[in-house]
Amino acid sequence: MSNRPFHPTVSPGNPAGNQLRRHRQQAGLSQLELALRANVSQRHLSCVETGRAKPSPGTLHALLSALDVPLEACNEVFLAAGYAPRYTASPLNAPTMAMVHEAIAHILQANNPAPAIVLDSTWRITAANTAATRLLHIAGVNMHNGTALNLLQLLFCPGGLGDALVNMEEVRAIAWQRASREAAGNAALASLLAQLPTPQVRTAVVSSSPVVLTRLRSSQGELKFLSTFTTFGMPQDITVASLRIEHLIPADAQTWQAMTLACSDTTNTQ
């Protein structure tokens, strides 16, 4: 019997274990760290990764949840292990999505006069509040031209939102890096990125601000916004999990005043 230590390797006949190992390594976790998070034994996790044991659906769910694996990728692991997919992807107009739409509408309305937009997994804008529509109008973008808008296309294509940004290169670089990470598991997003001009990422100028602001030119002067995201907690649907709301919070009194006035003008003309 050999005394050489066992080193787990990728096994062609162990797709589920191989995928679990890849997700664990991408998360930067050891087997012991993941086992503790998922409340399973390290020995069993090792057997699952090497194909010496088949995980139960409950064990798979615990491991994937501990790794915060996207739901669509979770389905791939379940299929690889010989189980049915656990999560569905409902159409946005499905009756079961009514509650989600109501929640989104409430959040968007409550954010006025701070702009807020809803993005899907390909950065397509699926909804926007009054303030966001007014902000895009200020930037020369028409939200009501009958075609779906995509935030990446608006940022990178000529004549879009990117041209109105004071710190265009900085915002484009951050958006590109984020979208590139997401595209690793999203074929549609990867295809979109391949069609866009790659931004020139230059050495960033050191700023005294702790965050990156979105700075927009306007007739009222420069408008400055802080960006933050809202996502749905504990989603059980791939479509819901892919939705996120981007909030642009005015970063100074001048921007608050300009957006309040812009929303007021829209209300008075309706």
C-alpha positions in Angstrom: 0.0 0.0 0.0 1.4 3.4 -1.0 2.3 5.9 1.7 2.2 8.9 -0.8 -0.3 11.6 0.3 -3.5 11.9 -1.7 -3.9 15.0 -3.8 -7.4 15.4 -5.3 -7.5 16.1 -9.0 -10.2 16.8 -11.5 -12.0 13.6 -12.4 -13.8 13.4 -15.8 -16.4 11.1 -14.2 -17.2 13.4 -11.3 -18.8 16.6 -12.7 -20.6 17.6 -9.6 -17.6 17.3 -7.4 -15.4 19.1 -9.9 -17.8 22.0 -10.0 -18.1 22.2 -6.3 -14.3 22.3 -6.0 -14.1 25.1 -8.6 -16.7 27.2 -6.8 -14.9 26.6 -3.5 -11.5 27.6 -4.9 -13.0 30.7 -6.6 -14.4 31.7 -3.2 -10.9 31.3 -1.7 -12.0 28.8 0.9 -10.3 25.6 2.2 -12.3 22.4 2.6 -12.3 22.9 6.3 -13.6 26.5 6.1 -16.4 25.4 3.7 -17.3 22.4 5.8 -17.7 24.6 8.9 -19.9 27.1 7.0 -22.1 24.4 5.6 -22.2 22.3 8.7 -20.9 19.1 7.1 -17.8 17.1 7.9 -14.6 17.9 6.1 -14.2 14.2 5.3 -17.5 14.0 3.6 -16.8 17.2 1.6 -13.5 15.7 0.5 -15.3 12.5 -0.6 -17.9 14.6 -2.5 -15.2 16.6 -4.3 -13.3 13.5 -5.3 -16.3 11.5 -6.4 -16.0 8.9 -3.6 -19.4 9.9 -2.2 -22.6 11.2 -3.8 -24.0 14.3 -2.0 -27.7 14.4 -1.1 -29.8 17.3 -2.4 -29.7 18.8 1.1 -25.9 18.6 1.3 -25.6 20.2 -2.1 -27.9 23.0 -1.1 -26.0 23.6 2.1 -22.6 23.7 0.3 -23.8 25.9 -2.6 -25.6 28.3 -0.2 -22.4 28.6 1.9 -20.5 29.5 -1.2 -23.2 32.0 -2.4 -23.3 30.4 -5.8 -25.7 32.0 -8.3 -28.9 30.1 -8.7 -28.4 29.3 -12.4 -25.0 27.8 -11.5 -26.6 25.9 -8.6 -28.9 24.2 -11.1 -25.9 23.1 -13.1 -24.4 21.4 -10.1 -27.7 19.7 -9.2 -28.0 18.4 -12.8 -24.3 17.2 -12.7 -25.1 15.3 -9.5 -28.1 13.5 -11.2 -30.9 15.6 -9.6 -33.6 17.8 -11.1 -32.9 21.6 -11.3 -33.9 23.3 -8.0 -34.6 26.8 -9.3 -36.8 28.1 -12.2 -36.5 31.3 -14.2 -39.9 33.0 -14.4 -40.6 35.5 -17.2 -40.7 39.1 -16.0 -44.4 39.2 -17.0 -45.4 36.0 -15.2 -48.3 36.4 -12.7 -46.0 35.0 -10.0 -43.8 38.1 -10.5 -46.5 40.5 -9.5 -45.3 40.8 -5.9 -41.8 41.5 -7.1 -43.0 44.3 -9.5 -45.0 45.9 -6.7 -42.0 45.9 -4.4 -39.8 47.4 -7.1 -42.4 50.1 -7.9 -42.6 51.0 -4.3 -38.8 51.3 -4.0 -38.5 53.3 -7.1 -41.2 55.8 -6.1 -39.8 56.1 -2.6 -36.4 57.1 -4.0 -37.6 60.2 -5.8 -35.9 62.7 -6.3 -32.9 60.4 -6.1 -32.6 58.5 -9.4 -33.0 54.7 -9.4 -33.1 52.1 -12.2 -33.7 48.4 -12.3 -31.1 46.2 -14.1 -31.4 42.6 -15.2 -28.5 40.2 -15.6 -27.4 41.8 -18.9 -27.5 45.3 -17.5 -30.8 46.0 -19.4 -32.8 48.8 -17.8 -36.2 47.2 -17.1 -37.7 50.0 -15.0 -36.8 53.5 -13.8 -38.3 56.2 -11.5 -39.1 59.7 -12.5 -35.8 61.1 -11.2 -33.8 58.6 -13.4 -35.8 59.5 -16.4 -35.1 63.2 -15.8 -31.4 62.6 -15.2 -31.1 60.6 -18.5 -33.0 63.5 -20.3 -30.5 65.9 -18.8 -27.7 63.7 -20.3 -29.4 63.6 -23.7 -30.8 60.1 -23.4 -34.4 59.4 -24.3 -36.1 56.8 -22.1 -39.3 56.7 -24.2 -37.9 56.0 -27.7 -39.6 52.6 -27.9 -36.5 50.5 -27.5 -35.0 48.9 -24.4 -32.0 50.7 -23.0 -28.9 48.9 -21.7 -26.7 50.7 -19.2 -23.5 49.3 -20.6 -24.4 50.5 -24.1 -25.3 53.9 -22.7 -21.9 54.1 -21.0 -19.7 52.9 -23.8 -21.4 53.7 -27.1 -20.9 57.2 -28.7 -23.7 59.7 -28.0 -24.8 57.9 -24.8 -24.7 58.7 -21.1 -20.9 58.2 -21.0 -20.3 61.3 -23.1 -22.0 63.4 -20.4 -19.9 62.2 -17.6 -17.1 64.4 -16.2 -15.2 61.3 -15.0 -16.1 59.1 -17.9 -12.9 57.0 -18.0 -13.2 56.2 -14.2 -16.9 55.2 -14.4 -16.4 53.2 -17.5 -13.4 51.3 -16.0 -15.4 50.4 -12.9 -18.4 49.3 -14.9 -16.3 47.2 -17.3 -14.5 45.4 -14.5 -17.8 44.6 -12.7 -19.5 43.4 -15.9 -16.4 41.3 -16.9 -16.6 39.4 -13.6 -20.3 38.8 -14.1 -19.8 37.7 -17.7 -17.7 34.7 -16.5 -21.0 32.9 -15.9 -23.3 34.8 -18.2 -23.0 34.0 -21.9 -25.4 36.7 -23.0 -23.5 39.4 -21.1 -20.2 38.1 -22.4 -21.6 38.4 -26.0 -22.7 42.0 -25.3 -19.3 43.0 -23.9 -17.6 41.5 -27.0 -19.6 44.0 -29.1 -18.6 47.1 -27.0 -15.4 49.1 -27.3 -12.9 48.1 -24.6 -12.3 51.1 -22.4 -8.8 52.5 -22.0 -7.9 51.9 -18.3 -5.3 54.4 -17.4 -3.6 54.9 -14.1 -6.2 56.2 -11.7 -5.7 59.6 -10.1 -5.6 59.2 -6.3 -8.7 60.9 -4.9 -9.3 62.1 -1.3 -12.9 60.8 -1.5 -13.5 57.4 0.0 -15.9 56.5 -2.8 -16.1 57.0 -6.6 -18.7 59.5 -7.6 -20.7 59.6 -10.8 -20.2 63.2 -12.0 -22.5 64.5 -14.7 -22.4 67.7 -16.7 -25.7 69.7 -16.7 -27.0 73.2 -17.4 -27.3 73.6 -13.5 -23.6 72.8 -13.2 -21.9 69.5 -12.3 -24.2 66.9 -10.6 -22.6 64.4 -8.3 -24.0 61.0 -7.2 -23.1 58.2 -4.9 -24.0 54.7 -6.3 -25.4 51.8 -4.3 -27.3 48.6 -5.1 -30.3 46.8 -3.7 -30.9 43.1 -4.4 -33.6 40.7 -3.3 -32.7 38.6 -0.2 -33.1 34.8 -0.3 -34.4 34.7 -3.9 -35.8 31.3 -5.1 -36.1 32.3 -8.7 -33.2 32.9 -11.2 -35.0 36.0 -12.7 -35.5 37.6 -9.3 -31.9 36.8 -8.2 -30.6 38.6 -11.4 -32.5 41.8 -10.7 -30.8 44.7 -8.9 -31.8 48.3 -8.3 -29.0 50.9 -8.8 -29.5 54.0 -6.7 -27.8 57.3 -7.5 -27.9 59.3 -4.3 -27.2 63.0 -4.7 -23.8 63.7 -3.1 -24.3 67.4 -2.4 -26.9 70.1 -1.8 -26.7 71.4 -5.4 -27.4 68.0 -6.8 -30.4 67.4 -4.4 -31.8 70.8 -5.4 -31.4 70.1 -9.1 -33.0 66.7 -9.0 -35.9 68.0 -6.7 -36.6 70.8 -9.3 -36.4 68.3 -12.2 -38.9 66.0 -10.6 -41.2 68.9 -9.7 -41.1 70.2 -13.3 -42.1 66.7 -14.5 -45.0 66.5 -12.0 -46.3 69.9 -12.9 -46.4 69.2 -16.7 -48.2 65.9 -16.4 
